[in-house]
Amino acid sequence: MDDLDEDAAARGAVYAALSKAFEYPEEAFHEAAADGSLEADLRACLDRTTLDVSLPPLTTDDDYETLAARYNDIFELGYSEYTDRTDGSLEAEGPPVPLYESKYRPDHSWNDVNLDLSRAYSHYGLEIDQEERDNHDAVTYELEFAGYLARREAAVGEDAAIARLDFHDRHLGHAAAGVADRLADEPGTDIYGGFGELLETFVRADRNDLAERLEGRR
């Protein structure tokens, strides 16, 4: 397309890559992370934007099984132990880094967060994949939606950019900051620590650029 906004399209590609990064790793993702092609592709996308975002190291020396186990330890597996085996008292908590926005919004109910997201997705005719159904506030879904809005801006126009700014302020900005903060405090994150840094800096830079461009504010 001759009139495609390459900057917005490149931002959409970064969002798509971030969404894949926070899914359970497939072997193709591991291969790209191990051979450096994932980092190179992300750098090429960032270079096509006007955003001043530094790319952290995004390669891994893990083999596939180790990377998958690391993902589970950080994002999937909770902790539990019996505090009193005589009465079965069990202390339990979720994974070190939950991948759901509502976990970082103590001032909002789970229902309010997810209902608002459901309405946002439905407004654009989007719905959750029924075969891999998850809550609407899954960080991967929010990143996919931000990427969709960026690609829509690239092909259609500014209305999608306005919607993306609103989405940052209402949802993604909170989720990205929460995940990044937890990852920064977690030991042994390997490549996921780098993705946490990129998540926070890229989302913040995109949001601030949109605010300045559309509303003259940061």
N, C-alpha and C positions, 0 to 999 in steps of 0.2 A: 504494500500500500504506500503510495507516494506521500500521503499526508500523515503517516503513522508517527506518533510522538515517540521517538526512540528512547528518550529519557524515562518516560513513564513505563514503556514496555520493559526496559531493563530493570526497573524497580519491581515490576511484576515477577520477573524471573528470579530475582533475589528472594522475594517472598515465597515463591514456589519451592526454592531450594531450602529455605529455612523450615518450611512445613515438612518436607521430607526428612530433614535432619532430626526433627523431634518425633518422628515415627519410629517404631521398632525397626532396626536396621535390616534392610534386605542385602543380599550378597553384592548386588550391583552398587549399592551405596558404599559398602565397605571397600570394594575395589577402587572406586573413584576417590575415596578418602585416603586410601593407602598409597595410591600411585601419584597423588598430587593433582589429578585432573579436576577434582571438585573445587579445590582452592583456586586453581587457575581460571576456571569458568566463572567463579564468583568474582574474582578480581576483574575479569574482563567486563562483567555486567556492571560492577560498581564504577568502572572507568567510563562507562557510557552515560552515567548520571552526573548531575551537578553537585551531588552530595559529598561533603568532606567526611568520609568514613574510612577509617583505617581497618584493614583486614587482619585479624589475628591469625596465628598459625592454625590451619585447619587440615592437618594431615595426622595420620595415626600409624603407630607401629604395631597395634593390636592385630592379631589374626581375627577371623570373623567371629569365632566362638567367644573370644575374650571381649570383643566389642559388644556383642549381643548381651553377654553377662553384665558388662558394665552398664549398659542401658537399663537392664532390669533392676540392678542395684540402685541406680539413681532415680529412675522415674516410675518404676512399677511395684517393687516389693516393699511392703510395709514392715514394720517392726512389731513384735509382740512377745511378751513374756508373762508367765504366771507370777503374780505378786503374792499370792497365798494359795498354795495347792490344796490346802485343807477345805477351802470353800469354792475353789475354782475361779478365784478372782483373776482376771486377765487384763493386763495393761497393753493397749495396742495403739498404734498411730500409723499414718499413711507413709508413703515413700518420702525420701528426703526432699525431692523436688517435684511436687505435684504439677501436672500439666493441664490444669483447669483454672480458668480465671477466677471462679467463685472462691477458690481457696485463698486468694489474695485480696478479697473484698469483704472483710468482716462487717462493713457497714451496709452491705447489700445481701439480701437473701438469695439462696441458690435459685429459687423460682424466678425472682425478678430478673436476675442476670440472664438466665437461659430463655425466659420468655421474650425479653428485649432482643436477644440475638436471633431467636426464631423468626421474629417479625422482620428483622433486618435482612436475613437470608431470603425469606419468602417474598419480600418486596422486589427482589431481582429474579424471582422464579427459581431460586436454589433450594435444595433440600438435602438432608442428611442421607448418605448412602445406607439403604436399609440392610445390606449384607454386612456392613461393618459399622453398625449404628453406635454412636457415642453421644455424650452430652453436647449440646450446642456450644458450651463454653470451653470445649477442648482447644488447647492452644493451636494444634495443627489445623483445625477448622478455621479459627480466626485468621491464621496466617494465609490459608488458602483464599479466604474472602478478601483480605487486603490485597492479595495478588490479583484476584479477579477484578477488583475495583481499579487497580493500577492499569491492568491491560485494557479495561473498558475506557479509562481515561485516554489511553494511547490511541484507541481506535475510534472513539465516539466523541469525547469532549470533556469539558470542565465539570459537568454535573457529578461525574463519578469521583473527581478529585474532592469536591465539597463533601460528598458522602464519606470518603476515606478519612478526611480530617475529623469529621464527627465520630467515625468509628474508632479512631485513635483515642479521642478524648473520652469516649463512653466505655471503651472495652480494651482494645489491644494494648494501649499504653500501660494500663494497669497490669495486664497479664505479663507483658514483656519485662517490665521492671521487677515484678515478683519472681519470675523464673530466673532472671539474671542474678538477682540478689542471693537467692538460695544456692545457685550453682557456684557463685563466688565464695560462699562459705563452706562448700562441700569438698572434701579431699578426693583425690583420685578420679577427677572427671575427664582427664585426657582431652580428646577432641570436643567433648560436650562443653567443657569450660570455654573454649574458643567460640563455640556456637552461642553460648549464653552472652558473651561479650558482643558478638555481632548482632544478636537479636536486639539487645538494649540500645546499642548505638545507632543501628540502622533505623529502627522504629522511631526513636527520638528525632533523628535527623530528618526523616521523611515527614514526620508530623510538624516539626518546626518550619521546614521549608514550605509546606502547604499553608500553614498559618500565616507566614510572612507573605507568601505570594497571593493568597486569596483574601486575607483580612488585614494585612499590614501589621501583624502582631506575632509574637513568639510565645 
